[in-house]
C-alpha cells in the first residue's frame, strides 16, 4: 500500500463523517454530435478522489488506447502492448500512475519527437486485495504517448478461459472478459476509473479457427482469419472495455442489430431477441437517438457471472434468459437502456452507481410497458421492489442510500445491489408521477443530451434536476422529498405504490393452497409467465413440509426446471426444508450455471448446515473449473466458514 493510498483513505474517512453530498464539478471531456471524442482544453474538475483507483486524472488523462494483443488459449493469457495517448493536466507532473491487477509488465517506453520509442523507468507497488497494484511510470518531459509491454496471468479476474469441453459446441476454446467494476485492470494497464473516458483501437491475433469480438465496430460479415482490427470512436470508461473469442457466428434481427453465439444456439437466441429493434426505436422516441451505430448481442457460455453486461455495440448476455417464450427479455431492455443511462451518461464514482442502474431500470420498465403492456411492467416492478426488503436491515443502513458516502463502499462490486437498481428506478417513477410523464420524459431526454459522453456525480444530477425539473415545476416535488430519496436510507413513506392485478391473483392462489392444500387449477397456471411463477415461489414460507414440496414438484416440475429464474427460488426452499429429493438436480444446476444471482442463494442456503455445507463444497469442487473468477470468489467466501452449531 503506497503512502498516497494511506493519505487517501484517511481523507475519505474524514469526509465520510460529513452527511449529504460532497461532490461538485464536471468530469471529462464532451463529444461531438456524432458521438466521437472532441478535443477540449478545459481542465477536469474532479468530484473527489476515486477511492477504488490509483490513477491521478487530475495530473494526466488517457485519451486514447491502442492495444496490440495475441490471444493464447493454451497458456490462457493475453500478451502484447498497450499504447496510451496522454493529455497532461498538471505542468509539474512527472509520473503516470496506472491501475493493474496481477499483470506482468516487462517494459515501458515513451515516443520521442522523432517517433522513436525510448525506455522509461517504472515500478509496481504493493498489491492490495481489492485494488490490485499501482504501476508508476516515470515520465520526464510529459510524453504524448506511453507504450507498455505486458501479459496477463491465467487467473486474471477479468478474463475467463474455457476449454472446448466447457462450450456448447465442444470443438473450440472460448475466452471472454468482464471488466465491471474494476476488473479491466486485470487485462489492460490503464486508468481504471469512471472519471476517465477514452477512445480505443485494437489489433488482435488469435488462432484462425476462432472469431474475435470487442466492444467496438464488429463487422457482422467478418471472416475468421486470426487477424482482427477494431475501433471504438466514442469515448468510454474502462469498465466498458470488452473482448471475446470463440466459435461464434452471427444472425441479424434487424439492419442494425443482431446476435453472436455458438452455432447451435444462435437461431434460438435470435428468435428470443426478435423484438430488439422495436426496443431501440421505442427508446429513441423517448430519449433521443441511439449513438453507438450498431446494437449487437453476444450470448456467452453459462459461466458468465451476470445476466448481462452493457458493453457498447456488443452487449454480453447469459444464455439463461433464452427460455423460448421471451418472458425474460426485460434483460435485453435493461442492457439496451444502458446505451443512454450508463454508457452515454456514466456515474463518476462507484458510490454513484444508481445513476447507471436505477435510471436504467426505470427506462427498462418504460420499454417493457410500451412493448408488452402495463400489466407486464407492473409485474416486473413489484418483483424488483420485493427484492429490496432483504437488504434493508439495521446494520446495512449506509448502503441503503442512493448517493453513498465516501469510504462506505469497500469493494465496488458491492454497488450492484437491489437498492441501486430498484430504489433508483422507484425514485424515477416518483418524479415521473409527480411531474407528469410527458414533462419527465423531456427532462430525461435533456439530461442525456446535456451530459452525453460524460461521467457525473449524484450532486451533478441533483443540481441539474433542481434547475430543470424542480424549479420548472414548482410545488410538485419539494427539495426535502428529493433529498430523502437521494440521501436517506430506506424507501420514503410517500413512495408511490405499484399494484399488479396479475400478481394479486397469484397471491390468492398461493394463499388458497397454503390454507387447504388445493393446488391452483391448471386453467389458471397454464397461462402464467415466468414472472408469475417467480412471485408464487417468492411468497411461500421460508420452509415447507416435505409432502407440500413433493405435491408442488409433482404438479409443476420445479426440480430439474430448465428455467433458471425458477430454480433460483425453488432450490434454496428445498434446502431450507430438508427436501433431499432435489439434491441431484441442485448439483446439476450448480455445475451448469455460473450466473451469480442465480446460484448464490442456493449456495448460501446449503452453507447454513453442516451437511449442506459438505454437499456444497463437493459440488463446488467439481464445478469450479468451469466458473468465472468473479463467481469463484463469491462462492469461496460463502463456503469458507463452517455454520454455527
Secondary structure by P-SEA (a helix, b strand, c coil): ccaaaaaaaaaaaaaaacccccccccccccccccccbbbbcccccccccccccccccccccccbbbbbbbbbccccbbbbbbbbbcccccccccbbbbbbccccccbbbbbccccbbbbbbbbcccccccccbbbbbbccccccbbbbbbccccccccbbbbcccccccccbbbbbbbcccccccccccccccccccccccbbbbccccbbbbcccccccccccccbbbbbbcbbbccccccccccbbbbbbcccccccccccccaaaaaaaacaaaaaaaaaaaccccccccbbbbbbccccccccccccccbbbbbccccccccccaaaaaaaaaaaccccccccccccccccccaaaaaaaaaaaaacccaaaaaaaaaaaaaaccccccccccccccccccccccccccccccccccaaaaaaaaaaaaaacaaaaaaaaaaaaaaaccccccaaaaaaaaaacccccccccccaaaaaaaccccccccccbbbbbaaaaaaaaaaaaaaaccccccccccccccaaaaaaaaaaccccccaaaaaaaaaaccccccccaaaaaccaaaaaaaccccaaaaaaaaaaccccccccaaaaaaaaccaaaaaaaaaaaaaacccccaaaaaaaaaaacccccc
